[in-house]
C-alpha cells in the first residue's frame, strides 16, 4: 500500500472538516470528454460566439448555443459515477466530508449518493434548465425533446423568458452564494483534497491556497502536475478513481480497527 494513500486516509479519519475540491479529471474518468482538449467541442466552435451577452441579445446566438450545448450534454446524460465519485459519497456516509466543491456540471456527485447540502456547484448544473426571467426550473431532457421538435431556442411557458441550461457561460457572473460558501468552507477546512483539477481556472483555483493559509493540510490528486504541487502536503500523480478507492479502503480499515479496539 502506498504510504501516501495511507497518510491521506489517516488524515481523513482525524479531520473534523474535510473539503474535497473536484475538477474535470473526475468527469473524464466517467467518459465525459474534456471539451477543451484537442478534438473537443471548442475545436469546432468559437467560444466567443457563446458569451452570455450574445445569448441574451441574439436569437441566432441562442440557436447556435443550444446546438453546441446539446452536443456537450449527450455524454453527460449517459455518464455514471466512477470510483472517485463513489468514494466521496461514502466519505459523507461515514461522516467524514464537510462538503465537495465542484467545477463540474454533470451532477455525478448526486448520482453517486452525495446529498444536495454537501455539494457546492461553482459552475452550475447541466442536467436542468432555468428561465432567466422568472427562475422556473425545467428538466433538461424535457427541453431537449422540445428542441428536437422545434429546432428553436426554447422559451419559458410561464413568462416567455429565455431558457438556458443552469450552467455558467463565458461572460456570466459566478454564482454569488455558491462562491462565497466555497470560500468560507475552504477557509474553515482542516483537510483540503483536490481531485482531478489542474488548478488553473480562477477564482476556484485560489481555494486550495486559502485552505492552506488557514492551516489545512493540502492533498492534490491529479494525473498531471499543478501550480500548487509545491505547496501541498501530499501530491499523488495518478487517476482519481483508483487512488480514491485505495484511500477509502484504508479509511474503512482504520475505522474497523477503531471499533474493534473499543
Secondary structure per residue as TSV (DSSP state, phi and psi in degrees):
chain	resnum	aa	ss	phi	psi
A	1	X	-	360.0	129.8
A	2	X	-	-59.7	126.8
A	3	X	H	-66.4	-19.4
A	4	X	H	-69.9	-43.4
A	5	X	H	-66.1	-35.8
A	6	X	H	-65.9	-39.3
A	7	X	H	-64.5	-45.4
A	8	X	H	-61.8	-41.2
A	9	X	H	-59.5	-43.3
A	10	X	H	-65.5	-38.2
A	11	X	H	-63.2	-39.4
A	12	X	H	-62.5	-43.8
A	13	X	H	-62.1	-41.7
A	14	X	H	-79.0	-19.0
A	15	X	-	-72.3	146.7
A	16	X	S	-100.1	-24.0
A	17	X	S	-142.4	84.2
A	18	X	E	-90.5	124.7
A	19	X	E	-111.4	129.9
A	20	X	E	-103.4	132.8
A	21	X	E	-113.2	113.5
A	22	X	E	-105.6	132.2
A	23	X	-	-117.1	-169.6
A	24	X	H	-62.6	-22.7
A	25	X	H	-59.1	-30.1
A	26	X	H	-67.0	-41.0
A	27	X	H	-67.5	-42.5
A	28	X	H	-64.1	-31.5
A	29	X	T	-74.4	-8.6
A	30	X	T	-102.6	11.5
A	31	X	T	88.4	7.9
A	32	X	-	-88.8	121.5
A	33	X	-	-62.9	150.9
A	34	X	-	-80.0	104.3
A	35	X	T	-65.9	-14.9
A	36	X	T	-91.2	-10.6
A	37	X	S	-77.5	162.6
A	38	X	T	-53.9	131.3
A	39	X	T	87.6	-4.5
A	40	X	S	-78.5	-177.1
A	41	X	H	-55.6	-40.1
A	42	X	H	-74.0	-4.0
A	43	X	H	-80.6	-21.4
A	44	X	H	-103.7	-14.6
A	45	X	S	-127.8	153.8
A	46	X	-	-93.1	115.7
A	47	X	G	-54.2	-28.6
A	48	X	G	-61.6	-25.2
A	49	X	G	-71.0	-14.3
A	50	X	G	-114.9	22.0
A	51	X	-	-64.3	146.3
A	52	X	H	-54.8	-41.0
A	53	X	H	-61.7	-36.5
A	54	X	H	-69.3	-37.9
A	55	X	H	-60.1	-45.6
A	56	X	H	-78.0	-17.9
A	57	X	H	-106.4	-13.4
A	58	X	-	-135.6	122.8
A	59	X	H	-61.8	-39.9
A	60	X	H	-60.6	-43.0
A	61	X	H	-65.3	-37.9
A	62	X	H	-64.6	-42.5
A	63	X	H	-62.6	-44.5
A	64	X	H	-64.8	-39.3
A	65	X	H	-61.2	-47.1
A	66	X	H	-64.8	-33.7
A	67	X	H	-62.3	-48.2
A	68	X	H	-63.6	-45.2
A	69	X	H	-65.2	-35.9
A	70	X	H	-62.9	-42.2
A	71	X	H	-61.5	-38.2
A	72	X	H	-75.0	-29.5
A	73	X	H	-75.3	-32.5
A	74	X	H	-54.8	-50.4
A	75	X	H	-67.6	-28.3
A	76	X	H	-65.9	-43.4
A	77	X	H	-60.8	-35.4
A	78	X	H	-88.0	-14.0
A	79	X	-	-70.6	150.7
A	80	X	-	-123.3	153.3
A	81	X	-	-60.5	144.8
A	82	X	-	-101.2	177.4
A	83	X	H	-55.9	-27.9
A	84	X	H	-68.9	-44.9
A	85	X	H	-58.6	-44.5
A	86	X	H	-65.7	-36.6
A	87	X	H	-66.2	-41.0
A	88	X	H	-64.9	-41.3
A	89	X	H	-64.1	-38.1
A	90	X	H	-66.8	-34.6
A	91	X	H	-58.8	-40.1
A	92	X	H	-63.5	-44.4
A	93	X	H	-61.8	-32.1
A	94	X	T	-82.5	-2.1
A	95	X	T	76.2	23.6
A	96	X	-	-115.4	25.4
A	97	X	-	-134.4	119.3
A	98	X	S	-73.8	-50.7
A	99	X	E	-168.7	165.0
A	100	X	E	-116.5	125.1
A	101	X	E	-98.5	119.0
A	102	X	E	-120.2	140.3
A	103	X	-	-89.7	-6.5
A	104	X	-	-87.9	156.6
A	105	X	-	-118.3	15.7
A	106	X	S	-94.1	-4.0
A	107	X	-	62.9	17.8
A	108	X	H	-70.4	-23.1
A	109	X	H	-64.1	-37.1
A	110	X	H	-70.5	-41.2
A	111	X	H	-60.5	-33.7
A	112	X	H	-74.6	-22.3
A	113	X	T	123.7	1.1
A	114	X	-	-69.7	146.2
A	115	X	-	-86.9	157.2
A	116	X	G	-58.7	-36.4
A	117	X	G	-68.4	-12.4
A	118	X	G	-103.8	-3.3
A	119	X	E	-116.4	123.8
A	120	X	E	-109.2	112.0
A	121	X	E	-95.2	102.3
A	122	X	T	-70.0	-32.7
A	123	X	T	-111.4	15.3
A	124	X	E	89.5	-163.3
A	125	X	E	-143.3	121.3
A	126	X	E	-81.1	-5.3
A	127	X	E	-89.6	0.5
A	128	X	E	-142.4	168.9
A	129	X	E	-126.4	143.4
A	130	X	E	-127.6	153.7
A	131	X	E	-83.2	129.4
A	132	X	T	-73.3	-13.3
A	133	X	T	-96.5	-54.7
A	134	X	T	-105.9	-9.9
A	135	X	-	84.3	2.4
A	136	X	-	-58.5	140.7
A	137	X	E	-105.8	138.2
A	138	X	E	-125.9	148.2
A	139	X	E	-68.0	134.2
A	140	X	H	-62.1	-40.9
A	141	X	H	-63.5	-34.1
A	142	X	H	-62.1	-43.9
A	143	X	H	-69.8	-38.0
A	144	X	H	-61.7	-37.9
A	145	X	H	-65.3	-39.7
A	146	X	H	-63.2	-40.8
A	147	X	H	-61.6	-43.1
A	148	X	H	-60.5	-32.5
A	149	X	H	-80.8	-39.3
A	150	X	H	-102.5	-25.9
A	151	X	-	58.1	24.4
A	152	X	S	-119.8	156.9
A	153	X	-	-65.5	127.3
A	154	X	-	-74.0	153.1
A	155	X	B	-123.3	157.0
A	156	X	-	-67.1	133.3
A	157	X	T	-81.6	-3.4
A	158	X	T	-94.8	-46.9
A	159	X	T	-127.5	2.7
A	160	X	-	65.2	18.4
A	161	X	-	-73.0	168.7
A	162	X	B	-74.9	134.9
A	163	X	E	-99.1	142.6
A	164	X	E	-148.3	141.3
A	165	X	E	-52.8	144.5
A	166	X	E	-80.4	50.9
A	167	X	E	-119.8	160.5
A	168	X	-	-87.2	122.3
A	169	X	-	-92.3	166.4
A	170	X	T	-55.4	133.7
A	171	X	T	82.3	-2.4
A	172	X	-	-97.1	139.6
A	173	X	-	-64.8	143.6
A	174	X	-	-63.2	148.5
A	175	X	-	-64.9	123.7
A	176	X	H	-64.2	-49.5
A	177	X	H	-62.1	-47.3
A	178	X	H	-65.9	-40.4
A	179	X	H	-66.5	-44.1
A	180	X	H	-63.4	-41.4
A	181	X	H	-64.5	-39.7
A	182	X	H	-64.8	-43.3
A	183	X	H	-62.9	-41.9
A	184	X	H	-64.3	-47.7
A	185	X	H	-64.1	-36.2
A	186	X	H	-62.7	-44.0
A	187	X	H	-69.4	-25.0
A	188	X	H	-93.2	-7.5
A	189	X	-	-71.8	153.2
A	190	X	S	-111.1	-9.6
A	191	X	E	-143.8	125.2
A	192	X	E	-123.8	114.8
A	193	X	E	-112.3	114.7
A	194	X	E	-90.6	129.1
A	195	X	E	-129.7	116.6
A	196	X	S	70.9	32.1
A	197	X	-	-125.5	137.8
A	198	X	-	-78.4	-12.0
A	199	X	S	56.6	44.9
A	200	X	-	-118.0	-12.7
A	201	X	S	-91.8	120.0
A	202	X	T	-92.5	156.6
A	203	X	T	-83.9	-5.3
A	204	X	G	-60.0	-36.6
A	205	X	G	-64.9	-17.6
A	206	X	G	-79.9	-11.7
A	207	X	H	-65.2	-38.6
A	208	X	H	-60.8	-36.1
A	209	X	H	-65.5	-41.6
A	210	X	H	-62.2	-44.8
A	211	X	H	-61.3	-46.1
A	212	X	H	-64.2	-42.9
A	213	X	H	-66.2	-24.3
A	214	X	T	-87.4	1.4
A	215	X	T	106.0	2.2
A	216	X	-	-77.1	150.6
A	217	X	E	-75.5	140.0
A	218	X	E	-114.7	124.2
A	219	X	E	-118.8	132.6
A	220	X	E	-122.1	121.3
A	221	X	E	-117.8	108.0
A	222	X	-	-157.0	147.1
A	223	X	S	-63.7	-38.9
A	224	X	S	-112.1	158.7
A	225	X	-	-60.1	152.0
A	226	X	-	-123.7	164.5
A	227	X	T	-64.5	-13.5
A	228	X	T	-104.0	4.6
A	229	X	G	-57.4	-38.8
A	230	X	G	-67.8	-20.4
A	231	X	G	-90.0	-18.9
A	232	X	-	-75.4	152.2
A	233	X	S	-81.1	-33.3
A	234	X	E	-140.6	134.0
A	235	X	E	-124.1	129.2
A	236	X	E	-123.9	111.7
A	237	X	-	-89.2	99.6
A	238	X	S	-172.2	180.0
A	239	X	-	-72.6	143.5
A	240	X	H	-65.4	-45.2
A	241	X	H	-59.7	-60.0
A	242	X	H	-60.9	-37.4
A	243	X	H	-65.2	-47.7
A	244	X	H	-68.4	-32.7
A	245	X	H	-62.9	-41.3
A	246	X	H	-65.3	-43.6
A	247	X	H	-62.7	-44.1
A	248	X	H	-65.6	-37.0
A	249	X	H	-58.6	-42.0
A	250	X	H	-68.3	-39.3
A	251	X	H	-59.3	-46.5
A	252	X	H	-65.1	-38.8
A	253	X	H	-63.0	-45.1
A	254	X	H	-63.0	-40.3
A	255	X	H	-63.7	-41.8
A	256	X	H	-65.0	-40.2
A	257	X	H	-62.4	-40.5
A	258	X	H	-64.4	-39.6
A	259	X	H	-68.3	-37.8
A	260	X	H	-67.9	-28.6
A	261	X	T	-84.8	-6.4
A	262	X	-	-75.1	360.0
